């Protein structure tokens, strides 16, 4: 399965792992794997209690309304003609 690198959920995961790295792992000293696991669970619980907010979903399922068609610039039109000639 192909997942593009620019997907928004992947960005969110990278943000969470970055926070865990900066706030827990990089600054901590751990005596065992169980100690690391316990500190991670405590950090996640703290984060969820203090910083987490519900997400208000605003998508209605209807297609976006479009006004006038976008005008393409002369440069874009020129490159489009070049691309059309290649194929």
Secondary structure, 3 states (H helix, E strand, C coil): CCCCCCCHHHHHHHHHHHHHHHHHHCCCCCCCHHHHHHHHHHHHHHHHHHCCCCCCCCCCCCCCCCCCCCCCCHHHHHHHHHHHHHC
